[in-house]
Amino acid sequence: MKLFAVGLPGKKASLNLSINAIVVLILAIVMLGLGLAFIRNVFGGATEKIKSGLENVDIRTPASSDNPITIADVTMKRTAETRVEVGVYNGDVTPKSNIKLQISECTDSQGNAIANNPIIAAPPHPSLQPSVGTGFRAIFSWEDASNRAPPTGTYVCTIEALEGTTSFETAQFYVQLVS
């Protein structure tokens, strides 16, 4: 009578066990890799959104696809400066770079163009991704080199968002000059 089975059947069992262990180990490594890749993509995207959110200036009226440039109507003294907040939204499918603001024209209440347009001073925004908005804090003034501002009254001005020197969005707003 034999107490222990010695021979080929015991070796087959140990060979099956080692193949199963290898398959389980390979599956575990693959699942770990897929899990790590998923987590990296999820948190990587969140990190980029947080970075772009921190770069943007928070303004009261942010721009959107329905309203790509936002600026509140301006009331100011003729020879003073005033602070304004401007929102710009990139509705294009390509990123924009070196975003600047410019006042392209102003007209008075009779429809006459004003010779000297106001100045809007704001640092350029380095880049603007598609379907993303950003904010600018700017200083608005209307004096030219000879320190002349137009007479008191209401004016309609057009502001442009420029990529370099190319305009990609425009909006109109009112400027009320008081003495």
PLY file of the C-alpha trace (Angstrom):
ply
format ascii 1.0
element vertex 179
property float x
property float y
property float z
element edge 178
property int vertex1
property int vertex2
end_header
0.00 0.00 0.00
1.35 3.40 -1.04
0.78 6.42 1.16
2.04 9.04 -1.31
1.47 9.15 -5.03
4.78 9.62 -6.73
5.12 10.11 -10.44
3.62 11.91 -13.38
0.19 12.96 -12.02
1.74 15.08 -9.24
3.92 16.88 -11.77
0.93 17.69 -13.99
-0.85 19.31 -11.06
2.16 21.44 -10.18
2.55 22.47 -13.85
-1.14 23.50 -14.04
-0.81 25.45 -10.83
2.23 27.38 -12.11
0.51 28.22 -15.45
-2.56 29.47 -13.59
-0.35 31.57 -11.33
1.41 33.13 -14.34
-1.91 33.93 -16.06
-3.30 35.52 -12.90
-0.11 37.53 -12.42
-0.19 38.81 -16.02
-3.88 39.76 -15.71
-3.17 41.56 -12.43
-0.34 43.58 -13.99
-2.48 44.49 -17.00
-5.40 45.58 -14.78
-3.04 47.63 -12.59
-1.62 49.37 -15.67
-5.09 50.15 -17.03
-6.20 51.48 -13.65
-3.15 53.71 -13.34
-3.61 55.05 -16.90
-7.29 55.83 -16.20
-6.48 57.66 -12.96
-3.68 59.63 -14.64
-6.00 60.73 -17.46
-8.80 61.73 -15.10
-6.57 63.67 -12.71
-4.37 64.99 -15.51
-7.39 66.63 -17.17
-8.55 68.03 -13.87
-5.10 69.46 -13.20
-5.08 71.26 -16.58
-8.52 72.74 -15.93
-7.46 73.93 -12.48
-4.31 75.52 -13.92
-6.28 77.32 -16.64
-8.85 78.40 -14.06
-6.17 79.88 -11.85
-4.66 81.77 -14.78
-7.99 83.39 -15.65
-9.10 86.59 -14.01
-12.42 86.30 -12.17
-14.79 88.94 -13.45
-18.41 89.79 -12.66
-19.74 89.11 -16.17
-17.77 86.26 -17.75
-17.89 85.73 -21.49
-19.68 82.74 -23.01
-20.45 81.27 -26.43
-23.64 83.38 -26.53
-21.82 86.56 -25.49
-18.15 86.23 -26.58
-17.05 89.67 -25.29
-18.47 91.19 -22.13
-17.84 94.70 -20.92
-20.07 96.84 -18.74
-21.13 100.28 -19.92
-18.61 102.89 -18.76
-19.37 106.16 -16.99
-16.35 108.33 -16.35
-15.02 111.87 -16.14
-13.71 113.25 -19.41
-10.08 113.48 -18.29
-9.96 110.56 -15.85
-9.15 106.89 -16.03
-11.50 104.15 -14.94
-11.15 100.44 -14.29
-13.09 97.99 -16.45
-13.45 94.22 -16.60
-13.61 92.56 -20.00
-14.47 88.92 -20.67
-13.36 87.18 -23.87
-14.52 83.74 -25.07
-12.81 81.70 -27.79
-15.65 80.25 -29.85
-13.25 79.00 -32.50
-12.01 75.41 -32.79
-8.35 76.45 -32.65
-6.46 77.92 -29.69
-5.67 81.62 -29.73
-2.42 83.15 -28.51
-1.23 86.62 -27.53
-4.76 87.93 -26.90
-5.03 91.74 -26.69
-7.88 94.26 -26.41
-8.39 97.33 -28.57
-11.06 100.00 -29.02
-11.51 100.17 -32.78
-14.04 103.01 -33.12
-16.44 105.27 -31.26
-19.34 107.38 -32.48
-21.25 110.18 -30.82
-25.04 110.48 -30.49
-25.30 111.95 -34.01
-23.43 109.01 -35.56
-20.20 110.93 -36.16
-16.96 109.02 -35.70
-14.68 110.32 -32.96
-11.17 111.24 -34.15
-9.30 109.93 -31.12
-10.45 106.55 -29.82
-10.15 105.75 -26.14
-7.31 103.60 -24.87
-7.87 100.31 -23.10
-4.71 99.15 -21.36
-4.49 95.51 -20.29
-1.68 92.98 -20.33
-2.03 90.44 -23.15
-3.27 86.96 -22.28
-0.74 84.34 -23.46
-3.24 81.76 -24.76
-6.92 80.92 -24.94
-8.07 77.37 -25.65
-11.18 76.62 -27.76
-14.51 76.93 -25.92
-12.85 78.68 -22.98
-13.28 82.21 -21.69
-10.90 84.48 -19.83
-11.09 87.81 -18.10
-9.08 91.00 -18.40
-8.77 93.79 -15.86
-8.06 96.93 -17.81
-7.71 100.69 -17.49
-9.91 102.76 -19.78
-8.94 106.35 -20.62
-9.82 108.80 -23.37
-7.00 111.28 -23.52
-4.77 111.49 -26.55
-1.22 112.81 -26.73
-2.45 116.42 -26.54
-4.58 115.61 -23.43
-7.85 116.21 -25.25
-10.96 114.18 -24.62
-14.21 114.55 -26.54
-17.02 116.64 -25.04
-19.34 115.26 -22.41
-22.04 112.99 -23.77
-22.83 109.40 -24.63
-20.74 107.45 -27.11
-21.02 103.99 -28.65
-17.66 102.23 -28.86
-16.54 98.95 -30.41
-14.06 96.76 -28.56
-12.11 94.04 -30.34
-10.30 90.97 -29.08
-7.17 90.49 -31.16
-4.91 87.52 -31.72
-1.73 89.39 -32.48
-3.12 91.94 -34.95
-6.12 89.92 -36.21
-9.55 90.60 -34.72
-11.55 87.49 -33.77
-14.41 88.94 -31.66
-16.06 92.37 -31.36
-18.72 93.94 -29.14
-20.27 97.36 -28.66
-20.80 99.23 -25.40
-21.75 102.71 -24.18
-19.40 105.28 -22.71
-20.89 108.18 -20.78
-18.45 111.09 -20.36
-19.28 113.51 -17.57
-17.50 116.66 -16.42
0 1
1 2
2 3
3 4
4 5
5 6
6 7
7 8
8 9
9 10
10 11
11 12
12 13
13 14
14 15
15 16
16 17
17 18
18 19
19 20
20 21
21 22
22 23
23 24
24 25
25 26
26 27
27 28
28 29
29 30
30 31
31 32
32 33
33 34
34 35
35 36
36 37
37 38
38 39
39 40
40 41
41 42
42 43
43 44
44 45
45 46
46 47
47 48
48 49
49 50
50 51
51 52
52 53
53 54
54 55
55 56
56 57
57 58
58 59
59 60
60 61
61 62
62 63
63 64
64 65
65 66
66 67
67 68
68 69
69 70
70 71
71 72
72 73
73 74
74 75
75 76
76 77
77 78
78 79
79 80
80 81
81 82
82 83
83 84
84 85
85 86
86 87
87 88
88 89
89 90
90 91
91 92
92 93
93 94
94 95
95 96
96 97
97 98
98 99
99 100
100 101
101 102
102 103
103 104
104 105
105 106
106 107
107 108
108 109
109 110
110 111
111 112
112 113
113 114
114 115
115 116
116 117
117 118
118 119
119 120
120 121
121 122
122 123
123 124
124 125
125 126
126 127
127 128
128 129
129 130
130 131
131 132
132 133
133 134
134 135
135 136
136 137
137 138
138 139
139 140
140 141
141 142
142 143
143 144
144 145
145 146
146 147
147 148
148 149
149 150
150 151
151 152
152 153
153 154
154 155
155 156
156 157
157 158
158 159
159 160
160 161
161 162
162 163
163 164
164 165
165 166
166 167
167 168
168 169
169 170
170 171
171 172
172 173
173 174
174 175
175 176
176 177
177 178
